[in-house]
Amino acid sequence: MGGITARIAATILVILILAGALRTVLNVSKFDDAFTGLLQSRLSVIVLDVQQTVESSLSLGLPLNALVNAQEMLDRERLQDDGILSILIHDRQGRRLFDSETARVGQEIPQGWPVVQSVAPSSEGEQTWVLREADAFTVGAPLRNNLGEVVGGIALRYDRSRYDAAFETIFDKLAAYTLAMLAAGAVVTYLGVMVLFRPMRRRLRQLETALRGTGTGVDGSGADSGLLTDHVAPLHRAIAEADGEIARVARLLESARSSGAGQPT
């Protein structure tokens, strides 16, 4: 019976482990979505603020590459948050016109970034795009002139190390909490199974005692073994009486056979 109890407890524990793992995954996914959404919203505010400033200059009829204060503005935005890896302005062909990393001015933007020319004007507000790269979050937006034509774009790359560190901290806390709950659940499950199955264990022990014919109780004190023993004892008596009757009849037959053999023919 102890083996059955252990197997039932192990089955319940496996179910608890699966439920705990699923809950942890869902909580981590929920945190990832919430944290990423907040970070992207914050970065979008910076991008749209720079976009508004640049488009104000473009509305005066200046070409994008002639904005003399653009580089200074990007450098200033870059210094406000040391998590910003770079912030840049590029033309329709994807060539960097201004960049907080001045060594990259004139280079092409990465091919994986959205094509600025495909971003159509929107009457509902400016559009932004977001990419999750291996080392950074990248948020960008198109730049339009006073005619509503897309003349380039702006992009901001933000370091992922802070996000990854916060994510790992939350994951470690959730994992530790889940393990602690599973450990407590394992103890409670085992004790609960032992308590719930105690009557069954007692009955099975009584049956085992009765079948062995020991006549002792569960505690070995010689007490009555319970309801099962009461039903088995009459069966034993009936079998003994039947054996005695069969033996008596066999003796009678043997005696009759002997008497018949002694008479003359």
QUIRAWO-V470337 format. One record per helix or strand. SS is the DSSP state (H for helix, E for strand). FROM is the first residue (numbers start at 1). TO is the last residue. If there is no record, write none. Layout:
BEGIN
ss-><SS,SS>
from-><FROM,FROM>
to-><TO,TO>
END
This chain:
BEGIN
ss-><H,H,H,E,E,H,E,H,E,E,E,H,H,H>
from-><2,64,70,84,95,102,108,116,128,136,150,161,198,227>
to-><58,66,80,91,99,104,108,118,132,144,159,196,212,262>
END
